[in-house]
Amino acid sequence: MSVIECWHERKVRWASVLLFGLLLAAFLPAAGNDFTNYDDNLYVTRNWQVQQGLTWESVRWAFSSIGVFNWHPLTWLSHILDCQFFGLRAWGHHLTSIWLHALNVVLAFAVLRRMTGAVGRSFIVALVFGLHPLRVESVAWVAERKDVLSTSFWMLTLWAYARFAQFETAAQSQEPRSTLSAGRHPSFYYCLSLVFFSLGLMSKPMLVTVPCLLLLLDYWPLGRWGRNDGRRLAAEKAPFFLAAMVVSAVTFVVQRQGGAMTDALPLPARLANVPVAYCRYLGKLFWPVELAAFYPPAHWPLGTVALAGGLLAALTTTAVLLRRRRPYFLVGWLWFIGTLIPVIGLVPAGEQSMADRYSYVPSLGIFVVLVWGASELSGRRRYQAVGATATVAVAALVCFCLTRKQVGYWKNSETLFRHALLVTRNNYLAHGNLGLALQEQGHTEEAMGEYRAALKAKPDYAIAHLDLGAALAYLGRPTEAAGQLLEALRLQPRFAEAHFNLGILLQQQGRLEEAVGEYQRALRLKLPSADAHYNLGLALVRLGRSEEAIGHFEKALKLQPNSPDAHISLGLALGRKGQTEGAITHYRQALRLMPDNVRAHFYLGVALSGKGQLEEAINEFGRTLELKPDHAEARTNLAILLSMKKTLRQSR
């Protein structure tokens, strides 16, 4: 390697280090944020499979689970590993996402440099892409780990494919063997690219557009279309297309069965939203303000739809006309348009009209167009180049400041959704989630106001009826609470959480048979809740059906192994069936989890006295009274056992 090449490589390495450092500086405040109530509970804070850490059982679950409307085992594994190392300390989970995003920016730089050979322009694209405020949702939202993780594999797929294409070209042109990466055959990088692509699909199905993107990159900057037959290039992508089709089919089935495909907007309204959404994404790339965690669905006027469609048509036509002189324009534009297709709203997955996170990879195409175009315009005169450099520096600084500010809105659920309500209208989800945050803080009346505001914005919002019902039940207004829960079920008959909450309400009123029916319906609807099995077990015990109760307590413990209450209740049920040894085992397990649990000490004392182990039973009742001096039953039992012990001593 020559001196010039060594200097060039050193410069690239320092540029990569600089990118990584700037990204850490911009996003590191996110490590001080909490979890939010916006899907973080589904992915981490209330997901017992994830919280158990890395075990064979959790790995098996990750690859078999279709929870949260997706099959993404590697995403689950990333959350499982976070829990293994950090538990439920939010800073560790955030730090992983920050690190992955910084890595993605460095990989984007490496990919663009590898494909184009343009170090400066590739650096600028990666810099603006990484620092842009639209990246905050993907990085600061723990539940969106799938975005940054899948993008790592996306970039690695492109890097390996670029190596394959370049080495194949070198081989076709019969360049010296030394240029072919120590003799590696191009097929090595082809297979490596396919492996990375498969791993990306197992992180998030957003990568289904990658095969088409590879064909675009064959056109520019790899320049393979002129040297190869088009049918050969398409056939070369067949394994990629096959993998994408399989994952697309799986995702469609999972989301349809899980209820993610909503009818929030009819088909004509969804089609009308497509051109408007594309233009809104473009607008937020250039003017990234009023960003929200959720953008409600909207019905756009015909004039707005026509104007947006006209703008897209004009830009597409321009890109096609300039394809020979400025191929980067066509490729970058189609990169943006094509990679957004899975989430643009043609398939009704979710209720949002758009989402900041969806622009993560698509925005790279627009930045390529802008940076390559600006370079072409500014390369003619020195003062233009200086002006362009200053513009990039200002843009990067502005993005840095806006990103730091946007990260602050993700501090917790309350700040996140108060901000969303400031920048959007009729945001029923923001009202509902703000209500949940307030209710967790004990501000139940204020929370009910938010639930009612959500219902005013969207009267058929079943989740708001559910949450309002829970708040009313907490305030001791069971009749009103039942009305809200029944309304939620009228709107959404397969609403498992509503059946579960209605079961709790009925159980509190002593209507045990009805409560059992509601819990069973919730479980048939695949409610992944240890509480549902636990509450059902309690109701069955009170109905004298201990055998059935034992099975549900065991299922509750499988979902939530560290629940002292479930161990105690299972012990009681086993005791009623005469299985005293099993009962004692579970009482002791409860005490290992919570050494000062009064109920566990008391019931263990009862079980031990029943087996004639008086000394141990006396110790347990004594410990019960230490923790709860007014425990009448423990005092009575202790007195009886002490009397028995005295009698036995005298009889000897």
ROKOLNU-236746 format. One record per residue (C-alpha): x, y, z. Coordinates in pm, whole numbers, plus 50000, padded with zeros to 5 digits. Layout:
XYZ
...
end
This chain:
500005000050000
501415034249900
501895063950135
498935081349974
496715050950025
497825048250389
496975084850446
493635080150276
492725050250495
493815068550808
491635098050712
488645074750665
489215058751006
489365092451179
486215103350994
484445072151125
485605079251481
484395115251450
480985103651327
480625078851610
481615104951869
479225131451736
476355106851738
477065096652095
477195133152200
473855140352032
471925110652167
473615102552498
471035122752700
468505095952599
470275072652843
468715093353122
465185087652996
462655063853148
460665036752975
457375049152829
453905033852837
453905033452455
454704996752379
457724995552611
455514975152844
454844949752569
458514946652479
460184949352820
458604962753137
455674938153150
457104910752935
458124882553168
459714861752894
462084890152811
462804898153175
463984862853258
467184870153063
469094846852835
468004810952883
467194782452646
463524788752722
463764825752635
465654818152312
463014792652213
460294817852292
462024845152088
462014823551775
458454811051821
456734842751944
454524863251714
453704888451985
453314925751911
452144916851558
455594907151425
457944877751395
461294893451485
463334869051697
466584888951685
464794919651820
463444898852107
466934885152173
468364920252188
465814929652457
466474896952640
470214904152645
469554939152777
467534924453063
470304899053123
472874926853170
470824956853287
467604942553431
464904969353419
467354998353447
466235019653154
469625035853092
471125002752977
468354996452723
468685031852589
472465028952570
472184998252346
469935016952101
472245047352102
475265025552031
473465007551748
472445040451586
475995053951604
477175021351446
474575024851170
475845059451081
479415046851054
478185017550842
476235041350616
479455061050564
481385028950488
478725016450244
478485049050048
482275052550038
482655016649921
480085020749644
480945056049522
484545061949629
483495096849743
484765101050100
483645136850163
480145133550022
479605100050194
480685115650525
478235144550486
475315121450400
476065099550702
476505129850930
473215146750840
471375113350835
472635104351182
472055138151349
468645145151197
465835149451457
463675123951272
466085097451404
465085104151767
461995081951768
463975051951643
466755057251898
465055070852212
462095046852205
463085013552356
460244995152182
461635006451846
464874987151894
463874967351586
464524998351375
468145004451471
468934967151491
467494958751149
469264988750994
472604975251114
471954943750910
470564964750623
473834984350598
475914952550631
473844936950351
474634966450122
478314966150221
478714928950145
476764932549820
478984961549710
482054940049776
480494911849574
479674934649281
483094951049276
485044918549303
482894902649034
483554932448809
487274929648877
487164892448799
485274898548473
487834924348368
490654900048461
492364923748705
495364910348898
494564884649163
495824907449441
492844930649392
490354903349478
490594905949858
493224879749930
491784856049673
488224854749809
485684845249545
482824870249479
480304843749582
481634846549940
480374882249961
477144873249782
476404846750045
477464870550322
475054896650190
472224871150185
473014860950544
472964897250663
469694902650477
468124872450646
469264884650987
467774918650910
464424903150820
464534885351156
464884919451320
462164938351131
460304930150807
460994965450677
463914950550481
461594934150227
462404961949978
466154954649984
466154932549668
464704961349465
467204985149622
470044962349514
468834964649155
468825002549187
472385002349319
473394980349024
472365009848806
474205035849014
476775037449162
477865001549095
477315005348717
476454968848654
473534974348415
475784982248120
477954951248171
475254925748251
471974914348108
469014928048308
467454893648342
470694880448489
470774908148748
467134901148844
467754863548863
470784870449083
468404885849340
466034855849338
467064842849685
466604877949825
463154881049670
462184846649799
463204855050156
461364888250134
458184871450006
458204845550286
458644871950557
456014894350396
453504865650399
454294857150762
453984893750866
450674897650684
449194867150855
450524876551199
449294912451178
445924902051045
445394876051319
446734899451586
444404927851493
447144952051385
445424956951048
442834982051153
440034998950964
440785033151112
440615046650757
438705031750464
440655022750150
439925055449960
441145076050256
444275054350288
445025058849918
444535096349953
446935096750246
449765080650045
450895110849836
450305134450128
452365112450361
455255111750112
455215149650098
454955152650476
458025130650514
459865152950267
458675183750453
459925170850789
463295162150636
463735198750540
461855214350836
462025189651129
459715206351377
456465196151550
457545159851566
455205136751758
455225100851877
451875095351705
450225113151411
446475105951405
444825094351081
443445122750873
440995128350587
442725151150339
440885175250104
440975165549739
443005196549656
445725187149903
445885151849764
446085164749406
448815189649495
450855163149672
450405138749385
451465165349137
454635172949332
455575136149348
454895131848977
457025162248893
459945150349104
459715115248960
459595128548603
462615150848670
464555121448814
463785100248508
464755128048263
468055133848443
468885096848481
471815097448234
473555129248348
472635126448717
471845090048794
472155096649167
468935117149147
466895087749013
468445062249249
468155084249557
464565093849478
463475058049411
465355047249726
463145071149923
459905061949744
460515024349738
461725018050091
458695036450231
456175014750043
455754988250318
454755014850573
453125041950363
449615029950454
448565008850155
448354979450398
446494991750709
449034982650980
448395005851273
446315037451285
449005064151234
448975085550920
452795085950924
455605079751175
459035095451220
460615060951262
459525050450914
461865076350759
464975060250912
466455043150604
464355060350334
465795094350424
469255082950312
468075083949951
467065120649976
470325130050147
472265113349865
470365134349609
470945166449804
474635161149881
475635148349536
473605175849373
475105202949594
478595189449528
478005191349155
476785227349179
479505239249417
482455221949255
482955248148984
484165277649192
486105279349516
483735303449691
480825280049612
482675251149776
483335272550085
479685282250095
478585246250066
480935236050349
479555263550571
475995252650486
476765216850587
478315228450914
475285250050997
472855222150901
474725197251120
474745221551415
471025228651378
470255191351358
472425184951663
470545210951871
467085200251751
467895163751816
469035170752173
465785189852230
463665162252077
465405135852292
464195155252597
460555150452498
461085112852537
462075117352903
458965098953022
455395091652913
454015124353048
456505147052869
456205126452549
452445128652516
452045164052648
454365174352366
452405153452114
449205171352217
450905205152163
451915197551803
448965176651678
445175178551683
442585152451782
445365130051906
443305103952087
446265080952150
448265109052314
445315117652540
444895081052636
448575074552707
448915107052899
445955095353106
447755062853185
450875081853291
448825104253521
446955074653668
450245057453751
451195089053944
447965087154142
446215115953958
443135095253875
440665123853827
443035141653588
443635108753406
439885104353358
439795138653195
442365126852942
440435094752873
437295114952808
439275138352580
440455107552387
436855095952349
435795130552233
438455128851961
437535092951874
434245080252026
434885044351915
438315042652083
437925010052277
441205013852467
440035046652621
436815029852737
438945002452893
441215026853076
438315048853188
436605017653324
439735008553521
439905043753668
436225043053768
436695009153934
439675022854127
437495051454253
434855026654374
432275032754102
431704996953978
428475003153786
430005030553571
433185010053532
431224979953406
429425002353156
432735014253009
434114979052986
430964966052817
431154994852570
434764985652494
433634950052425
430774961852208
433244981251994
435874953751997
434364919852093
437764902452089
439334927252331
441114903952574
442104931152823
438484942652851
437344907252931
440114904953192
439214938053359
435534928853358
436494896253528
438284915653804
435214937653855
432884907553876
435254889454113
435294919554345
431484918754349
431484881654440
430074870654103
432654843254072
431104821753799
430764851953571
434314862953656
435644828453566
433904830853228
435504864753154
438994853053252
438614822353034
437524843652738
440544866252788
442874836352789
441234821152482
441984854052307
445694848352385
446054874352658
449724869252762
449034877153126
450194859553441
447574879953626
444744864453424
445814829153521
446394840153881
443014857253922
441254828053753
442974804553996
441794825354295
438204824954168
438314787254110
439654781254462
436754800854609
434384779954399
435924748054540
437614738454212
441154735354349
442334710254088
441644735053805
443104763354014
446424745054054
446894743653677
446324781153641
448634790153928
451334768953762
450784787253432
450964820653614
454324810353761
455584799553421
454864834553291
455974852153610
458354829153802
459224855354064
455714861154196
455514854054573
451704856854565
451414830154296
453674806654496
451594812154811
448284807054631
449584775554462
450744763354802
447294768854950
445614750554661
448024721254696
447404720855070
443664717755014
444374687254797
446484671855073
449794677954893
451514693155197
455094687855079
454374706454756
452704734354951
455734738055180
458044739654878
456094768954731
455854787555062
459634784955098
460074796954739
457884827154817
460104834955116
463244832254905
461734858654677
460354880054961
461834870855303
459464893855494
456234881055340
453804877355631
451404854055450
454184830355345
455544827655700
452054821655841
450964795055591
454334777855612
453814776155987
450374760755935
451744734755692
454674725755919
452434722156225
450184698956024
453234676855963
454154677156330
457284698456284
456444719556589
459764737156638
459904750056282
456224759256289
456744779056614
459604797956446
457414806856147
454524819256364
457014838956572
458424855056257
454864863056144
454224881856470
457524900456443
456424913556106
452754918556201
452234919556581
448424921656550
448144889256348
445494871956566
445594837756398
449374835656424
449214844956792
446544818456858
448414791456665
451674800256839
450004797757180
448544763657090
451904750456966
453784763357271
451214746357492
451614714057295
455384716657321
455134721657699
452784691857735
455144669757534
458104680357747
456204672558069
455044638657940
458664628657895
end
